[in-house]
Amino acid sequence: MSDYVEVPLERVPTESLQALLEEYASRDGTDYGERETPLEIRVTQLLDQLRLRELRLLYSVPEESWDLVDRETAQELLSRESAADEPAD
């Protein structure tokens, strides 16, 4: 079984997605530049990036946690997992 699962946006209820994005946007260490950006704008930016598939919503099965990761990282994590699932020759 894969450690990571990509969660399609359409499978996440709107209220849950909003809460996930707000939590992510307000995490410690999240840097949006020199000026403070309102939470609402940060959430909108994250949602736009998810819709453009620049960011991906991944769920970690063993850790029972989720994260937003950039497209390249998501592809690496998911391909590493699918390669581990293939039978050895």
C-alpha positions in Angstrom: 0.0 0.0 0.0 1.2 3.5 -0.9 2.2 5.8 2.0 0.7 8.8 0.1 -2.6 9.4 -1.6 -3.4 12.4 -3.7 -6.8 13.8 -2.7 -8.8 15.3 -5.6 -10.3 18.7 -4.7 -13.8 17.7 -5.9 -13.8 14.9 -3.2 -13.2 17.4 -0.4 -16.3 19.2 1.0 -16.1 23.0 0.5 -16.1 23.7 4.3 -13.4 21.1 4.9 -11.2 22.4 2.1 -11.6 26.0 3.5 -10.5 24.8 6.9 -7.5 22.9 5.5 -6.4 25.9 3.5 -6.8 28.3 6.5 -4.8 25.9 8.7 -2.0 25.6 6.1 -1.9 29.4 5.4 -1.6 30.2 9.1 1.1 27.6 10.0 4.3 28.8 11.6 7.0 29.4 9.1 4.7 30.1 6.2 6.3 33.2 4.6 4.4 35.3 2.1 6.9 38.1 1.7 7.8 41.4 3.4 4.2 42.6 3.8 1.6 40.8 5.9 -1.0 39.2 3.6 -4.5 38.8 5.0 -5.5 35.2 5.6 -8.4 35.4 3.1 -6.0 36.3 0.3 -3.5 33.6 1.2 -6.3 31.0 1.2 -7.4 32.3 -2.3 -3.9 32.0 -3.6 -3.5 28.5 -2.3 -6.9 27.5 -3.8 -5.8 29.0 -7.2 -2.6 27.0 -7.1 -4.5 23.8 -6.3 -6.9 24.4 -9.2 -4.0 25.0 -11.5 -2.4 21.8 -10.1 0.7 23.7 -9.1 0.1 22.4 -5.6 -1.3 19.0 -4.7 -3.2 17.9 -1.7 -1.5 14.7 -0.4 -2.6 12.5 2.5 0.0 10.4 4.4 -1.6 7.1 5.4 1.0 6.1 8.1 1.0 9.6 9.7 -2.7 10.2 9.2 -1.9 13.7 8.1 -2.2 15.9 5.0 0.0 18.5 3.4 0.1 20.7 0.4 3.1 20.1 -1.8 4.4 21.4 -5.1 3.7 19.4 -8.2 7.2 18.1 -8.6 7.4 16.9 -5.0 4.0 15.3 -5.3 5.0 13.4 -8.4 8.2 12.2 -6.7 6.4 11.0 -3.6 3.7 9.3 -5.6 6.0 7.7 -8.2 8.4 6.5 -5.4 5.4 4.9 -3.8 4.1 3.2 -6.9 7.6 1.9 -7.8 7.7 0.3 -4.3 4.4 -1.4 -4.9 5.6 -3.1 -8.2 6.5 -6.7 -7.8 10.3 -7.5 -7.9 11.6 -9.5 -10.9 
